[in-house]
Amino acid sequence: MISRDKEKGWVVEDGKRLVTFRIMTFQSLVDRLTSLVGSHVAETILSQMGNEIGRVTFDYSREVIKSEADLGPVLDNVLANRGWGRCTDFEKQARDGKTIYTVRTRGSPLSHERTSAISTCHLVGGIVSGYLEAYLNKKAQSYVERECESRGNQSCIFETTFTP
């Protein structure tokens, strides 16, 4: 349960202090990072930060994941509770000897009210890939954001590929 310690100005969950940002503040931080280091480096940094968030998310959620069918609903719950949007679809398929997880999300703070010619949700893509890597205990071969809300799509679609 999230509460506020008005005297100290803290947002607290389970007795631990949280940090919160308005979406525009977060977007400004990402924009500043991009302007300082360039888009490719910023995308890599955001993706790697997201990957670690995804791994930690899985570790904290491990005990409620009883089967692979729980992966999507648990990820949706975590994203929703942390303000990262919603996981609206989660599927696994085998193709050309590889396992591909396709995850559809909506409402990322990175694409909120933004228009872009390129995908912008690198941190969320990293969360998805890190979450799956932690579940499978192996590194993904690749992940790509196939669609992005900031590009005018209805949702963001991430494909994470694993080889045997």
JOUR-V681951 format. One record per residue. N is the residue number from 1. RES is the residue in one letter. PSI is psi in whole degrees, -180 to 180 (none if undefined). BURIAL is + if it has 24 or more other ideal C-beta (glycine too) atoms within 12 Angstrom, else -. D_LAST is the distance of its C-alpha to the last C-alpha in Angstrom with 2 decimals. Layout:
n-><N/N>
res-><RES/RES>
psi-><PSI/PSI>
burial-><BURIAL/BURIAL>
d_last-><D_LAST/D_LAST>
This chain:
n-><1/2/3/4/5/6/7/8/9/10/11/12/13/14/15/16/17/18/19/20/21/22/23/24/25/26/27/28/29/30/31/32/33/34/35/36/37/38/39/40/41/42/43/44/45/46/47/48/49/50/51/52/53/54/55/56/57/58/59/60/61/62/63/64/65/66/67/68/69/70/71/72/73/74/75/76/77/78/79/80/81/82/83/84/85/86/87/88/89/90/91/92/93/94/95/96/97/98/99/100/101/102/103/104/105/106/107/108/109/110/111/112/113/114/115/116/117/118/119/120/121/122/123/124/125/126/127/128/129/130/131/132/133/134/135/136/137/138/139/140/141/142/143/144/145/146/147/148/149/150/151/152/153/154/155/156/157/158/159/160/161/162/163/164>
res-><M/I/S/R/D/K/E/K/G/W/V/V/E/D/G/K/R/L/V/T/F/R/I/M/T/F/Q/S/L/V/D/R/L/T/S/L/V/G/S/H/V/A/E/T/I/L/S/Q/M/G/N/E/I/G/R/V/T/F/D/Y/S/R/E/V/I/K/S/E/A/D/L/G/P/V/L/D/N/V/L/A/N/R/G/W/G/R/C/T/D/F/E/K/Q/A/R/D/G/K/T/I/Y/T/V/R/T/R/G/S/P/L/S/H/E/R/T/S/A/I/S/T/C/H/L/V/G/G/I/V/S/G/Y/L/E/A/Y/L/N/K/K/A/Q/S/Y/V/E/R/E/C/E/S/R/G/N/Q/S/C/I/F/E/T/T/F/T/P>
psi-><132/133/173/133/92/-33/-42/-11/24/148/127/139/126/39/2/138/135/159/136/155/150/152/-44/-34/-45/-45/-38/-39/-44/-43/-41/-43/-46/-41/-29/-41/-7/158/-42/-46/-42/-44/-42/-46/-48/-43/-44/-37/-45/-41/-44/-40/-43/-42/-46/-39/-47/-45/-42/-26/-5/-43/-19/-6/103/-26/172/-27/-21/-15/-49/-53/-38/-44/-42/-44/-45/-48/-46/-44/-23/2/18/10/-155/144/109/-14/141/116/157/137/155/133/127/41/6/157/126/124/128/121/126/130/160/150/25/140/-16/-27/-3/119/34/150/130/151/-16/161/146/-4/47/-37/-43/-40/-39/-39/-47/-49/-40/-39/-47/-39/-41/-40/-46/-10/44/156/138/146/-41/163/147/145/105/-38/154/137/-34/-16/6/2/160/-23/174/133/121/133/124/124/135/141/157/none>
burial-><-/-/-/-/-/-/-/-/-/-/-/-/-/-/-/-/-/-/-/-/-/-/-/-/-/+/+/-/-/+/-/-/+/+/-/-/-/-/-/-/-/+/+/-/-/+/+/-/+/+/+/-/+/+/+/-/+/+/-/-/+/-/-/-/+/-/-/-/-/-/+/+/-/+/+/+/-/+/+/-/-/+/-/+/+/+/+/+/+/+/-/+/-/-/-/-/-/-/+/+/+/+/+/+/+/+/+/+/+/+/+/+/-/+/-/+/-/-/+/+/+/+/+/+/+/+/+/+/+/+/+/+/+/+/+/+/-/-/-/+/-/-/+/+/+/+/+/+/+/+/-/-/-/-/+/+/+/+/+/+/+/+/-/->
d_last-><40.38/41.23/44.83/47.00/49.15/51.88/53.80/51.00/49.37/45.98/43.38/42.15/39.45/39.66/42.10/39.82/40.81/38.76/39.03/39.29/39.71/41.11/38.71/40.97/41.04/37.27/37.11/39.82/37.89/34.86/37.29/38.97/35.75/34.96/38.51/38.39/35.12/34.31/31.86/28.78/29.21/30.12/27.03/24.86/26.93/26.84/23.10/22.64/25.37/23.76/20.41/22.42/24.34/21.23/20.02/23.58/23.85/21.00/22.56/25.93/24.68/22.50/25.30/25.89/22.31/22.46/19.66/17.22/20.34/22.04/19.79/21.73/25.17/24.77/23.62/26.56/28.93/28.05/28.28/31.54/33.07/32.38/33.56/30.33/30.71/29.10/25.69/26.87/23.75/20.21/17.81/14.24/13.25/10.72/11.58/10.90/7.46/6.64/7.86/11.19/13.72/17.24/19.92/23.57/26.13/29.88/32.50/30.88/33.66/32.33/33.14/36.13/39.09/37.62/37.46/35.30/34.13/30.77/28.35/29.55/27.25/25.06/25.63/24.60/21.43/20.73/21.57/19.08/16.15/17.35/17.82/14.28/12.96/15.48/14.62/10.91/12.05/9.70/10.73/10.27/9.91/13.14/15.63/18.75/21.88/22.64/25.99/28.32/31.54/33.33/32.77/34.56/31.68/32.12/29.08/26.26/22.89/19.75/16.35/13.42/10.15/6.67/3.83/0.00>
